[in-house]
Amino acid sequence: MVYIDAAYLRIEASGSLTGSSEVNITSTVDNFGLIDESWLDFFTQGYMRNTGVLVADFFIMSKDSCVNYGTFTVNDTIINGFGSSFYNYALMEVAVFGNLGFFDNVSVGSSLTAQYIEGRSLANYGTIYVSGAIRLSSIIENTGSIVTATLQVSTGLETHGTITCSDSLITGLPGLGSAEISKIFGGALVETNVFFNPEPCRVFGSGTMCISGESTNEGSIEGTLRICDTSPTSTEWPYLDVNTGIVESSVIVCQPGLCSVGIDEVSNAPQLLVYPNPSSDAVVFELGSSSVKSIELVDGSGRMIRIMQGPFYEQVTLQRMALEAGCYFVLAYDAQGSLTGRSQLVFINN
């Protein structure tokens, strides 16, 4: 084991800390270069800030805060300890993320890719992709995009953006007996195969939820939420497979066709750069080297809200005009009608 105990450790852009050791660091750390070690332990007060490249098999964070502006890769497990705050402004790739503190995927350009995330609360303004499961106490705010197999929150979630669960969405812990609240705000879109709202949890809002598999409500569904089960086994309103709870009459129960957003291959298309995002006015789409014939704006219920006809090169500006606040899909197509780029755009009111 290697111990580094100093008031301050700074690794310049041309510098490095590399090896195959377990490194225990009690210093406040600024990394502008390369850290590549097998096991990294960051203890005591202060911060760890990465603006360069960090690679490890295991990463344990027990400082006040960790901030990532660079490239952050953990091949096995990262533990964000109790009382620690982790802020990601750039690119993170991890296998297992144990979040005992607070994690914030801070900006629209922030990206976290993982196999599993477990622990306490997180906020997401960028993109989170998890091939396995996310199991957390809560998602306190999502205005970006979360794609996962399973999402389970024990104390509810709040989303203004998009959440896609290829397996299941579970809005509480069955048998906990606590009336946890999940809020799906206007313009937000939640898509899941299996939906389970255990007693006495509450789901409400004015966004859209699309369910392609089994739907079970033991709690309550409230507000003007638009909820659509595309494969209902029940012929009675609200057309959920199992409903032993409450669905308020204000809830909009959709016909199956209204759930499709018509972008089957969206996950395979490159991500467009959209800025500023969120925006209260005009936004710019960076198209790269692709020639774009048309750009479509689609809302959370699958309606095409606006289409811009090109051709466009490098970048194009979209004026908000009368568009309502909420989350939209941006879809770019070439002259052959193939999807060449996609993104999410959030409009907010001042």
RATA-V745350 format. One record per residue. N is the residue number from 0. PSI is psi as a letter, one per 20 degrees, with the letter a starting at -180 (* if undefined). D_LAST is the distance of its C-alpha to the last C-alpha in Angstrom with 2 decimals. Layout:
n=N psi=PSI d_last=D_LAST
n=N psi=PSI d_last=D_LAST
//
This chain:
n=0 psi=q d_last=52.75
n=1 psi=p d_last=51.28
n=2 psi=p d_last=49.82
n=3 psi=o d_last=47.58
n=4 psi=o d_last=47.24
n=5 psi=r d_last=45.76
n=6 psi=h d_last=43.14
n=7 psi=p d_last=41.17
n=8 psi=p d_last=41.65
n=9 psi=p d_last=40.22
n=10 psi=o d_last=41.06
n=11 psi=r d_last=40.68
n=12 psi=h d_last=39.74
n=13 psi=i d_last=43.47
n=14 psi=r d_last=44.35
n=15 psi=q d_last=44.69
n=16 psi=o d_last=45.59
n=17 psi=q d_last=47.40
n=18 psi=b d_last=50.09
n=19 psi=k d_last=50.73
n=20 psi=r d_last=50.74
n=21 psi=o d_last=48.92
n=22 psi=p d_last=47.11
n=23 psi=o d_last=46.14
n=24 psi=p d_last=43.80
n=25 psi=j d_last=43.13
n=26 psi=r d_last=41.53
n=27 psi=p d_last=38.00
n=28 psi=p d_last=37.58
n=29 psi=o d_last=35.91
n=30 psi=o d_last=36.91
n=31 psi=i d_last=36.50
n=32 psi=c d_last=39.55
n=33 psi=p d_last=41.04
n=34 psi=p d_last=41.66
n=35 psi=n d_last=43.83
n=36 psi=r d_last=45.67
n=37 psi=g d_last=46.83
n=38 psi=p d_last=45.47
n=39 psi=p d_last=42.95
n=40 psi=p d_last=42.62
n=41 psi=o d_last=40.12
n=42 psi=r d_last=40.99
n=43 psi=r d_last=40.43
n=44 psi=r d_last=37.46
n=45 psi=b d_last=35.38
n=46 psi=r d_last=33.43
n=47 psi=o d_last=34.22
n=48 psi=p d_last=32.15
n=49 psi=o d_last=32.97
n=50 psi=i d_last=32.08
n=51 psi=c d_last=35.20
n=52 psi=p d_last=36.96
n=53 psi=p d_last=37.88
n=54 psi=p d_last=40.31
n=55 psi=r d_last=42.04
n=56 psi=g d_last=43.67
n=57 psi=p d_last=42.58
n=58 psi=p d_last=39.81
n=59 psi=p d_last=39.60
n=60 psi=o d_last=36.84
n=61 psi=j d_last=37.49
n=62 psi=r d_last=35.73
n=63 psi=g d_last=32.65
n=64 psi=q d_last=30.43
n=65 psi=p d_last=30.75
n=66 psi=p d_last=28.38
n=67 psi=o d_last=28.98
n=68 psi=i d_last=28.00
n=69 psi=c d_last=31.05
n=70 psi=p d_last=33.20
n=71 psi=o d_last=34.08
n=72 psi=p d_last=36.84
n=73 psi=o d_last=38.66
n=74 psi=h d_last=41.44
n=75 psi=e d_last=42.18
n=76 psi=p d_last=40.30
n=77 psi=p d_last=37.55
n=78 psi=o d_last=37.30
n=79 psi=o d_last=34.32
n=80 psi=r d_last=36.01
n=81 psi=p d_last=35.22
n=82 psi=i d_last=32.84
n=83 psi=q d_last=31.85
n=84 psi=p d_last=28.34
n=85 psi=p d_last=28.11
n=86 psi=p d_last=25.21
n=87 psi=o d_last=25.54
n=88 psi=i d_last=23.80
n=89 psi=c d_last=26.40
n=90 psi=p d_last=29.28
n=91 psi=p d_last=31.17
n=92 psi=p d_last=34.13
n=93 psi=r d_last=36.01
n=94 psi=f d_last=38.55
n=95 psi=p d_last=38.01
n=96 psi=o d_last=35.12
n=97 psi=o d_last=35.97
n=98 psi=n d_last=32.86
n=99 psi=i d_last=34.06
n=100 psi=c d_last=31.22
n=101 psi=p d_last=27.54
n=102 psi=p d_last=26.38
n=103 psi=o d_last=22.96
n=104 psi=n d_last=22.59
n=105 psi=g d_last=19.88
n=106 psi=r d_last=18.40
n=107 psi=h d_last=18.41
n=108 psi=i d_last=21.75
n=109 psi=p d_last=23.30
n=110 psi=p d_last=26.21
n=111 psi=p d_last=28.59
n=112 psi=p d_last=31.73
n=113 psi=r d_last=34.17
n=114 psi=h d_last=36.95
n=115 psi=q d_last=36.09
n=116 psi=p d_last=33.49
n=117 psi=q d_last=34.53
n=118 psi=c d_last=33.68
n=119 psi=b d_last=30.78
n=120 psi=q d_last=26.98
n=121 psi=q d_last=24.77
n=122 psi=q d_last=21.16
n=123 psi=p d_last=20.51
n=124 psi=i d_last=17.82
n=125 psi=c d_last=20.51
n=126 psi=p d_last=23.76
n=127 psi=p d_last=26.48
n=128 psi=p d_last=29.78
n=129 psi=p d_last=32.57
n=130 psi=h d_last=35.86
n=131 psi=d d_last=37.10
n=132 psi=q d_last=35.31
n=133 psi=o d_last=32.35
n=134 psi=o d_last=33.40
n=135 psi=r d_last=31.14
n=136 psi=h d_last=30.55
n=137 psi=q d_last=26.89
n=138 psi=o d_last=23.92
n=139 psi=h d_last=21.22
n=140 psi=p d_last=18.38
n=141 psi=o d_last=18.63
n=142 psi=j d_last=15.91
n=143 psi=c d_last=18.64
n=144 psi=p d_last=22.14
n=145 psi=p d_last=25.10
n=146 psi=p d_last=28.50
n=147 psi=r d_last=31.50
n=148 psi=g d_last=34.73
n=149 psi=p d_last=34.26
n=150 psi=p d_last=31.36
n=151 psi=p d_last=32.36
n=152 psi=p d_last=30.20
n=153 psi=h d_last=32.13
n=154 psi=k d_last=29.30
n=155 psi=r d_last=26.73
n=156 psi=r d_last=23.65
n=157 psi=p d_last=19.94
n=158 psi=p d_last=18.68
n=159 psi=i d_last=15.65
n=160 psi=c d_last=17.80
n=161 psi=q d_last=21.48
n=162 psi=p d_last=24.62
n=163 psi=p d_last=28.05
n=164 psi=o d_last=31.25
n=165 psi=i d_last=34.49
n=166 psi=f d_last=36.47
n=167 psi=q d_last=34.87
n=168 psi=p d_last=31.90
n=169 psi=p d_last=33.05
n=170 psi=j d_last=30.62
n=171 psi=a d_last=32.92
n=172 psi=o d_last=36.41
n=173 psi=p d_last=39.08
n=174 psi=i d_last=41.14
n=175 psi=h d_last=38.78
n=176 psi=j d_last=38.36
n=177 psi=p d_last=34.85
n=178 psi=m d_last=32.19
n=179 psi=q d_last=29.54
n=180 psi=p d_last=26.18
n=181 psi=p d_last=24.48
n=182 psi=p d_last=21.05
n=183 psi=n d_last=20.26
n=184 psi=r d_last=16.76
n=185 psi=p d_last=15.98
n=186 psi=i d_last=16.38
n=187 psi=q d_last=18.39
n=188 psi=p d_last=22.03
n=189 psi=p d_last=24.95
n=190 psi=p d_last=28.36
n=191 psi=q d_last=31.54
n=192 psi=g d_last=35.28
n=193 psi=p d_last=36.11
n=194 psi=p d_last=33.88
n=195 psi=o d_last=35.17
n=196 psi=n d_last=33.48
n=197 psi=q d_last=36.13
n=198 psi=p d_last=36.93
n=199 psi=l d_last=35.15
n=200 psi=q d_last=31.83
n=201 psi=p d_last=28.90
n=202 psi=p d_last=26.59
n=203 psi=r d_last=23.84
n=204 psi=a d_last=20.51
n=205 psi=j d_last=19.64
n=206 psi=b d_last=20.07
n=207 psi=p d_last=23.37
n=208 psi=p d_last=26.42
n=209 psi=p d_last=29.38
n=210 psi=p d_last=32.75
n=211 psi=i d_last=35.63
n=212 psi=c d_last=38.28
n=213 psi=p d_last=39.10
n=214 psi=p d_last=36.77
n=215 psi=p d_last=37.59
n=216 psi=o d_last=35.81
n=217 psi=i d_last=37.50
n=218 psi=c d_last=34.50
n=219 psi=q d_last=31.93
n=220 psi=p d_last=29.35
n=221 psi=r d_last=26.94
n=222 psi=b d_last=24.01
n=223 psi=k d_last=23.37
n=224 psi=p d_last=23.88
n=225 psi=o d_last=25.54
n=226 psi=p d_last=28.54
n=227 psi=o d_last=31.14
n=228 psi=o d_last=34.49
n=229 psi=i d_last=35.98
n=230 psi=l d_last=39.44
n=231 psi=q d_last=39.98
n=232 psi=i d_last=43.44
n=233 psi=q d_last=42.89
n=234 psi=j d_last=43.40
n=235 psi=q d_last=41.86
n=236 psi=p d_last=38.27
n=237 psi=k d_last=35.98
n=238 psi=k d_last=37.97
n=239 psi=q d_last=37.50
n=240 psi=g d_last=40.60
n=241 psi=p d_last=40.88
n=242 psi=n d_last=39.12
n=243 psi=j d_last=40.63
n=244 psi=b d_last=37.40
n=245 psi=p d_last=35.05
n=246 psi=o d_last=32.83
n=247 psi=q d_last=31.13
n=248 psi=i d_last=31.71
n=249 psi=i d_last=27.99
n=250 psi=p d_last=27.87
n=251 psi=o d_last=28.05
n=252 psi=o d_last=31.09
n=253 psi=q d_last=31.07
n=254 psi=q d_last=34.01
n=255 psi=h d_last=34.76
n=256 psi=h d_last=33.96
n=257 psi=i d_last=30.30
n=258 psi=h d_last=29.73
n=259 psi=p d_last=30.62
n=260 psi=j d_last=27.96
n=261 psi=k d_last=30.79
n=262 psi=m d_last=30.38
n=263 psi=h d_last=33.53
n=264 psi=k d_last=33.90
n=265 psi=h d_last=30.30
n=266 psi=i d_last=31.18
n=267 psi=i d_last=33.77
n=268 psi=q d_last=31.62
n=269 psi=q d_last=30.25
n=270 psi=p d_last=26.65
n=271 psi=q d_last=24.64
n=272 psi=p d_last=22.52
n=273 psi=p d_last=18.94
n=274 psi=q d_last=16.55
n=275 psi=q d_last=13.88
n=276 psi=o d_last=13.48
n=277 psi=r d_last=11.08
n=278 psi=q d_last=9.17
n=279 psi=i d_last=6.36
n=280 psi=c d_last=9.38
n=281 psi=q d_last=13.10
n=282 psi=q d_last=15.02
n=283 psi=p d_last=18.64
n=284 psi=p d_last=21.38
n=285 psi=o d_last=24.31
n=286 psi=i d_last=27.40
n=287 psi=b d_last=30.08
n=288 psi=i d_last=33.55
n=289 psi=q d_last=33.31
n=290 psi=p d_last=33.67
n=291 psi=p d_last=31.14
n=292 psi=h d_last=32.13
n=293 psi=q d_last=29.13
n=294 psi=p d_last=25.70
n=295 psi=q d_last=24.59
n=296 psi=p d_last=21.29
n=297 psi=p d_last=22.17
n=298 psi=a d_last=20.20
n=299 psi=i d_last=21.29
n=300 psi=j d_last=23.99
n=301 psi=j d_last=25.61
n=302 psi=p d_last=24.74
n=303 psi=o d_last=24.54
n=304 psi=h d_last=21.40
n=305 psi=q d_last=22.08
n=306 psi=p d_last=24.94
n=307 psi=p d_last=25.31
n=308 psi=p d_last=28.98
n=309 psi=b d_last=30.34
n=310 psi=q d_last=32.20
n=311 psi=q d_last=29.63
n=312 psi=p d_last=30.65
n=313 psi=f d_last=29.00
n=314 psi=q d_last=25.36
n=315 psi=q d_last=23.32
n=316 psi=p d_last=19.83
n=317 psi=p d_last=17.89
n=318 psi=p d_last=15.66
n=319 psi=g d_last=13.01
n=320 psi=d d_last=13.83
n=321 psi=j d_last=13.96
n=322 psi=p d_last=13.51
n=323 psi=q d_last=12.05
n=324 psi=q d_last=9.97
n=325 psi=a d_last=12.81
n=326 psi=p d_last=15.52
n=327 psi=q d_last=17.80
n=328 psi=p d_last=21.14
n=329 psi=p d_last=21.88
n=330 psi=p d_last=25.64
n=331 psi=p d_last=27.66
n=332 psi=q d_last=31.25
n=333 psi=a d_last=34.20
n=334 psi=h d_last=36.74
n=335 psi=j d_last=38.75
n=336 psi=j d_last=35.90
n=337 psi=q d_last=35.67
n=338 psi=o d_last=32.42
n=339 psi=i d_last=31.93
n=340 psi=q d_last=28.51
n=341 psi=r d_last=25.69
n=342 psi=r d_last=22.42
n=343 psi=q d_last=19.42
n=344 psi=p d_last=15.95
n=345 psi=p d_last=12.78
n=346 psi=p d_last=9.78
n=347 psi=r d_last=6.57
n=348 psi=q d_last=3.79
n=349 psi=* d_last=0.00
//
